């Protein structure tokens, strides 16, 4: 930050005095480079005051010039004090700004460290995820090959199932025919059973009639013998 020297008070009066033909001593301003000028020591001031007095006495400077010179020195001193206060204030502001920047830098460093740690963790997770994706890709490739084989097996099973269904339908038709034949056979058996029962009944009836006829014939023969015996006995008597 460059410092601009304030306008010197009383410069117009000195120019007027130069214009009037009277010479007054002037103070040379030290060059400023942004820092406070070093204050002269007491000994140097004492050593330099006597030559000035001699020069003032030799040139015939009056009290008014001395007062003007004192005012100029006082104004320069006030300007230097103001400059010093400004510089102190600026230094305090810079210290505050430096503190704030240090805090911000510390926060940014902390955030950077956290971001670095998170980045490392994310890299680890990314590596683990990449490995998992590779394993999953290999498993998916194996599953796809197995699915292809299973698809072929399924197609074969479907063809076999179609053939089995057709054979089952044929067997069902044959079984249905056999059922119908069985029902017809059962009906025929029932009719034959009824016929046999009727024949057996007829046979039993005919046997009973035969037995009755045999019994009657035996009775007739017995009566005939008795009659013959009676006739023979009668004739003999």
C-alpha positions in Angstrom: 0.0 0.0 0.0 1.7 3.2 -1.2 1.6 6.3 1.1 1.0 9.7 -0.4 2.4 12.6 1.7 -0.2 15.1 2.8 0.1 18.7 1.5 2.5 20.7 3.6 0.9 23.6 5.4 2.5 27.0 5.0 4.1 26.1 1.6 2.3 29.0 0.1 3.9 31.4 2.6 7.3 30.0 1.9 6.8 30.4 -1.9 5.6 34.0 -1.2 8.8 34.6 0.8 11.0 33.2 -1.9 9.1 35.4 -4.4 9.8 38.4 -2.1 13.5 37.8 -2.2 13.9 36.4 1.4 15.3 32.9 1.9 14.0 30.6 4.6 15.4 27.2 5.5 13.3 24.2 4.6 13.1 20.7 5.9 13.8 17.9 3.6 11.2 15.1 3.8 12.7 11.6 4.1 11.5 9.1 1.5 8.7 6.8 2.6 8.6 3.1 1.6 5.5 2.0 3.5 7.2 1.8 6.9 7.7 4.3 9.7 10.9 6.4 9.5 13.4 5.8 12.3 13.4 8.5 14.9 16.7 10.3 15.4 18.5 9.8 18.7 18.9 12.6 21.3 22.6 13.0 20.7 22.1 13.4 17.0 19.5 16.1 17.6 21.8 17.9 20.0 24.7 17.7 17.6 22.7 18.9 14.7 21.0 21.9 16.5 24.1 24.0 16.9 25.0 24.1 13.2 21.5 25.1 12.5 21.6 27.9 15.0 24.9 29.1 13.5 23.4 28.9 10.0 20.3 30.7 11.1 22.3 33.4 12.8 24.6 33.6 9.8 21.7 34.0 7.4 19.9 36.4 9.6 16.7 34.4 10.1 14.1 36.1 12.3 11.7 34.7 14.9 8.9 34.4 12.4 10.9 32.1 10.3 11.7 30.0 13.3 8.0 29.8 14.3 7.2 28.8 10.7 9.8 26.2 10.8 8.5 24.9 14.1 5.0 24.7 12.7 6.3 22.8 9.7 8.1 20.3 11.9 5.0 19.9 14.1 2.8 19.3 11.0 5.3 16.8 9.7 5.3 15.1 13.1 1.5 15.0 13.2 1.5 13.6 9.6 4.0 11.0 10.6 1.9 10.1 13.7 -1.2 9.9 11.6 0.7 7.7 9.1 1.9 5.6 12.0 -1.6 5.2 13.4 -2.9 4.3 9.9 -0.1 1.8 9.5 -0.8 0.3 12.9 -4.5 0.1 12.0 -3.7 -1.4 8.7 -1.3 -3.9 10.4 -4.1 -4.9 12.8 -6.5 -5.3 10.0 -4.0 -7.4 8.1 -3.4 -9.5 11.3 -7.2 -10.0 11.6 -7.3 -10.9 7.9 -4.4 -13.2 8.3 -6.1 -14.9 11.3 -9.3 -15.3 9.3 -7.3 -16.6 6.3 -5.4 -19.0 8.6 -8.8 -20.2 10.0 -10.2 -20.6 6.5 -7.0 -22.4 5.4 -7.2 -24.7 8.4 -10.9 -25.4 7.6 -10.0 -26.0 4.0 -7.1 -28.3 5.0 -9.5 -30.2 7.3 -12.0 -30.4 4.5 -9.3 -31.5 2.1 -8.1 -34.2 4.5 -11.7 -35.4 5.0 -12.2 -35.3 1.2 -9.0 -37.2 0.8 -10.1 -39.8 3.3 -13.5 -40.0 1.7 -11.9 -40.3 -1.7 -9.7 -43.2 -0.4 -12.7 -44.9 1.1 -14.7 -44.4 -2.1 -11.7 -45.8 -4.1 -11.7 -48.8 -1.8 -15.5 -49.2 -2.2 -15.1 -48.7 -6.0 -12.5 -51.4 -6.1 -14.6 -53.8 -4.0 -17.6 -52.9 -6.2 -15.5 -53.5 -9.3 -14.4 -56.9 -8.0 -18.0 -57.7 -7.1 -19.1 -56.7 -10.6 -16.5 -58.9 -12.1 -17.6 -61.9 -10.0 -21.2 -61.1 -10.8 -20.4 -60.9 -14.5 -18.7 -64.3 -14.3 -21.6 -65.7 -12.5 -24.1 -64.1 -15.0 -22.1 -65.6 -17.9 -22.2 -69.0 -16.2 -25.9 -68.6 -15.5 -26.5 -67.6 -19.1 -24.7 -70.8 -20.3 -26.6 -72.9 -17.8 -29.8 -71.2 -18.9 -29.0 -72.1 -22.5 -28.5 -75.7 -21.6 -31.6 -75.7 -19.5 -33.5 -74.2 -22.3 -32.5 -77.0 -24.6 -33.5 -79.5 -21.8 -36.8 -77.7 -21.5 -37.4 -77.9 -25.2 -36.6 -81.7 -25.1 -38.9 -82.1 -22.1 -41.7 -80.2 -23.9 -41.4 -82.5 -26.9 -41.4 -85.5 -24.6 -44.4 -84.1 -22.7 -46.2 -83.5 -26.0 -45.5 -87.1 -27.0 -46.6 -88.3 -23.6 -49.8 -86.3 -23.8 -50.6 -87.8 -27.2 -49.8 -91.3 -25.9 -51.9 -90.6 -22.8 -54.8 -89.5 -25.0 -54.5 -92.7 -27.1 -54.4 -94.8 -23.9 -57.4 -92.9 -22.6 -59.2 -93.6 -25.8 -58.2 -97.3 -25.6 -59.2 -97.4 -21.9 -62.6 -95.8 -22.8 -63.1 -98.5 -25.4 -62.1 -101.1 -22.9 -64.6 -99.6 -20.4 -67.3 -99.8 -22.9 -66.4 -103.3 -23.8 -66.3 -104.2 -20.1 -69.7 -102.7 -19.6 -71.0 -104.6 -22.5 -69.4 -107.8 -21.2 -70.9 -107.1 -17.8 -74.3 -106.7 -19.4 -73.8 -109.9 -21.3 -72.7 -111.7 -18.2 -75.7 -110.4 -16.4 -78.0 -111.7 -19.1 -76.2 -115.0 -19.1 -76.5 -115.1 -15.4 -80.2 -114.5 -15.6 -80.5 -117.1 -18.3 -78.5 -119.6 -16.2 -80.7 -118.9 -13.2 -83.8 -119.5 -15.3 -82.3 -122.7 -16.7 -81.3 -123.9 -13.3 -84.8 -123.1 -12.1 -86.2 -125.1 -15.0 -83.8 -127.9 -14.3 -84.9 -127.9 -10.6 -88.5 -127.9 -11.7 -87.9 -130.7 -14.2 -86.0 -132.8 -11.6 -88.9 -132.3 -9.1 -91.4 -133.4 -11.8 -89.1 -136.4 -12.6 -88.9 -137.3 -9.0 -92.7 -137.1 -8.7 -93.2 -139.3 -11.8 -90.7 -141.8 -10.5 -92.5 -141.9 -7.1 -95.8 -142.3 -8.9 -94.4 -145.1 -11.1 -93.0 -146.9 -8.0 -96.3 -146.5 -6.3 -98.1 -147.9 -9.4 -95.7 -150.8 -9.6 -96.1 -151.5 -5.9 -99.9 -151.5 -6.2 -99.6 -153.7 -9.3 -97.5 -156.3 -7.5 -99.9 -156.2 -4.6 -102.8 -156.7 -7.0 -101.0 -159.6 -8.7 -100.2 -161.2 -5.4 -103.8 -160.8 -4.3 -105.2 -162.2 -7.6 -102.7 -165.1 -7.4 -103.6 -165.9 -3.8 -107.3 -165.7 -4.7 -106.8 -168.1 -7.6 -104.8 -170.5 -5.6 -107.3 -170.6 -2.7 
